[in-house]
Amino acid sequence: MANTASLSKQERKKAKRAARQKRKTEKPLQPREYARGSQKRKVKKLARGQAKRA
């Protein structure tokens, strides 16, 4: 995207949106090879204290 300092706010928004749309068609995101969230660290629920035993 070029220098947008001379553009008004509305024109800047239009230019940014156009650039995003263009990028989306030129370089689409690759599909994942794994399920979303499957690689997050799993947390054991140890620190519950009294609530865990009730």
N, C-alpha and C positions, 0 to 999 in steps of 0.2 A: 504494500500500500504506500502511496506517495505521501508527501508532506501535506497534512490536512489542517495546518495552523490557519490558513487563509479562509477555510470554509466555515460556514455557520454551523451551529450545533445540529440542525436538522439534516443538512447536507453531509456532515460528518457521519451521522448515524446511517444514512443511506449508503455511503461509501463503505462503511464497515460491514454492513449487512451484505452488500454485493460481494465484497471480498470473501466473507465467510461462505456464501453460497458457491462462489467460484472454487474455493479451496475444497469444499465438500464434494464437488463433482470431479475435480482433477485428482485429488488424493483421498479417496474414501478410506475409512478405518477398516483394518483387517478384522475379520471375525475372530473371536477368541477360540482357542483350542481347549479351554477349560471352562467350567461353570463359574459364573460370577460369584465371588465370595468364598469359593472353595479353597483358595489359597491363604485365607486369613488365618492368623494364629488362633487356635481354640483356647479359651480361658476356662479353667476349672473354677467352679463356684465354691471356693473354700471359705472365703472371708465373710460368711454370713452370721456366724456366731449362733445366738439363741434361735434365730428365725429358722436355721437349718434343722434344728432338733425339734421344733414345735410341730 
